[in-house]
Amino acid sequence: MKVTEITNLEFGKMVQAASQKLNQNADFINSLNVFPVPDGDTGTNMSLSLQSGAKYERDADTTAVGALATALAKGLLMGARGNSGVILSQIFRGFSRKLADKQTLTAQDLADGFAAGAETAYKAVMKPTEGTILTVVREGAQAGLNAAKDSDDVLAVIDAVYTAAKEALATTPDLLPVLKQVGVVDSGGQGLTFVLEAFDDSLNGRVAETQDYQPDDAEMDEMIDATHHQSVQGKLDPNSIKYGYCTEIMVRIGRGKQVDHKFDYDTFYNYLADLGDSLLVVNDDEIVKVHVHTEHPGKVIAWGQEFGDLAKVKVDNMRMQQETIIEHDEEENAETPVEKAEAKAQQQPADTAIIAIAAGDGLATLFKSLGVTHVVNGGQTMNPSTQDIVDAINDSQAKRAIVLPNNKNIFLAAEQAAEVADIPTVIVHAKTVSQGMTAMLGYNPDAKLEENQEAMEDNLDTVKSGQVTHAIRDTQLDGFDIKEGNYMGIVDGTIKVTDADLLQTAVATVKAMLDDDSEIVTIIYGADTTAEVADQLQQQVAALDADLETEVHEGDQPVYPFLISVE
């Protein structure tokens, strides 16, 4: 079989197949995280990013492939989560710009598109590192260019791109020693390879094989949390919720008395996509799981029954939930008329919005006490999208904005948001919550935007950041033999201690952070520990050095029982 051009029909199928492929393999990609901590989210980030791109492509009213590629790139950009999602968006940004005026794609066009995508992705990263997704896209793109010299067959080009990408992925452990040490390939590169495999399968008319994947509740819950994390806010008017019913179903494919259709992912997905938003569809050969926000939960349920019987149905009225949240907030925050007037005055838009990314009500409160004006709910396992950050900037009604990502995996999404926001915006590159809080000490409301950025970034290196969490698998890393379930103390990105006891791990982590200049130790305890354990930690830290000043705060953060800073 020979194919000499890609039309809008083929391109749409390629994109939807790739979205499905990432969806199916998100959990596997997450498992490739180098650190054995419960926050590996590359697969989830890439999957949700491409789902956004696929929706934009599917909704575009055009038959020109160049315009469809532009829509895909726009959706990817706005939905991009984490560095991996942003880099994926940059690949298709370059791809779409090269092909913007094309009605259909030839073999040469396809090769040129991937080459432009690789070039754009490299330019998007300040310090490109080989052994990552960048290596995979570069090697794949070069193979595509070579194939296009010898053939006008689109299949020859996509076969070459995918084959070279897969081979490049296998070399990533040789280029990044830490990957070889842990025994994994690069997770972002693996995600891109799945995308290219789906393109290859789609153009060749093959049914993509499920790779050792079984959908589980943990993955679906994680992805649903990511789509919800901006939805539930006390300030949100219930009447502004466009699709009011959060609907989840699980269907046993091919079983039941009302089965009228043989399961086809695209057919199944596209019908649901027209019923609402925040759509997630995960399936294997036996089960399909659905999450969607819609006004017609009955139609979702009935559609599922046409493909199999219902193993699970869950419908929540999000408007009612939001009404309850608002009522609860009003009861807890009952104010006198004078207090209300003062509060209203304080709510006037600030000239400069300071937007921090943080997960946990306690962390949000701490940041606001330091002068942060807005907190976007997110962090590890729940990276906000570019759109989330853009919305926070534009909704602030300020004249300018400063963004504190507080996580290096959010840097690129924040930078993309700054580019498309309506007001001048700068990023203060805080890698941790501790750095973000210390950066606020350098903020001067009377200074210019760039002056504040410089002063706040100058503060970042004055604090040491520690994190305590548990290992999700056995591994050997940083000279430690780490056992699943044990705790780890991580200091500025390096594992310093591992132990079966949480308190002992936390104390040892603090010891590893102290030096002769240390004066203040701040302990922020998370959702997975208690105030009592935090007090015990404070007492043991105080016993290490009588001159140390110690503080304890409730952060409510997930994943990390303790966040520790030393200044």
Stockholm file with secondary structure:
# STOCKHOLM 1.0

chainA/1-567         MKVTEITNLEFGKMVQAASQKLNQNADFINSLNVFPVPDGDTGTNMSLSLQSGAKYERDADTTAVGALATALAKGLLMGARGNSGVILSQIFRGFSRKLADKQTLTAQDLADGFAAGAETAYKAVMKPTEGTILTVVREGAQAGLNAAKDSDDVLAVIDAVYTAAKEALATTPDLLPVLKQVGVVDSGGQGLTFVLEAFDDSLNGRVAETQDYQPDDAEMDEMIDATHHQSVQGKLDPNSIKYGYCTEIMVRIGRGKQVDHKFDYDTFYNYLADLGDSLLVVNDDEIVKVHVHTEHPGKVIAWGQEFGDLAKVKVDNMRMQQETIIEHDEEENAETPVEKAEAKAQQQPADTAIIAIAAGDGLATLFKSLGVTHVVNGGQTMNPSTQDIVDAINDSQAKRAIVLPNNKNIFLAAEQAAEVADIPTVIVHAKTVSQGMTAMLGYNPDAKLEENQEAMEDNLDTVKSGQVTHAIRDTQLDGFDIKEGNYMGIVDGTIKVTDADLLQTAVATVKAMLDDDSEIVTIIYGADTTAEVADQLQQQVAALDADLETEVHEGDQPVYPFLISVE
#=GR chainA/1-567 SS CCCCCBCHHHHHHHHHHHHHHHHHHHHHHHTTCSSCSTTCCHHHHHHHHHHHHHHHHHHCCCCCHHHHHHHHHHHHHHHCBHHHHHHHHHHHHHHHHHTTTCSSBCHHHHHHHHHHHHHHHHHHSSSCCSSSHHHHHHHHHHHHHHHHHHCCCHHHHHHHHHHHHHHHHHHHHHHSHHHHHHTCCCHHHHHHHHHHHHHHHHHTTCCCCCCSCCCCHHHHHHHHHHHHTTTCCTTCCGGGCSSCEEEEEEEEETCSSCCCSCCCHHHHHHHHHTTEEEEEEEECSSEEEEEEEESCHHHHHHHHHTTEEEEEEEEEEHHHHHHHHHHHHHHHTCCCHHHHHHHHHHTSCCSEEEEEEECSHHHHHHHHHTTCCEEEECBTTBCCBHHHHHHHHHHTCCSEEEEECCSGGGHHHHHHHHHHSSSCEEECCCCSHHHHHHHGGGCCTTSCHHHHHHHHHHTGGGSEEEEEEECSSCEEETTEEECTTCEEEEETTEEEEEESCHHHHHHHHHHHHCCTTCCEEEEEECTTSCHHHHHHHHHHHHHHCTTCEEEEEECCCSSCSEEEEEC
#=GC SS_cons         CCCCCBCHHHHHHHHHHHHHHHHHHHHHHHTTCSSCSTTCCHHHHHHHHHHHHHHHHHHCCCCCHHHHHHHHHHHHHHHCBHHHHHHHHHHHHHHHHHTTTCSSBCHHHHHHHHHHHHHHHHHHSSSCCSSSHHHHHHHHHHHHHHHHHHCCCHHHHHHHHHHHHHHHHHHHHHHSHHHHHHTCCCHHHHHHHHHHHHHHHHHTTCCCCCCSCCCCHHHHHHHHHHHHTTTCCTTCCGGGCSSCEEEEEEEEETCSSCCCSCCCHHHHHHHHHTTEEEEEEEECSSEEEEEEEESCHHHHHHHHHTTEEEEEEEEEEHHHHHHHHHHHHHHHTCCCHHHHHHHHHHTSCCSEEEEEEECSHHHHHHHHHTTCCEEEECBTTBCCBHHHHHHHHHHTCCSEEEEECCSGGGHHHHHHHHHHSSSCEEECCCCSHHHHHHHGGGCCTTSCHHHHHHHHHHTGGGSEEEEEEECSSCEEETTEEECTTCEEEEETTEEEEEESCHHHHHHHHHHHHCCTTCCEEEEEECTTSCHHHHHHHHHHHHHHCTTCEEEEEECCCSSCSEEEEEC
//
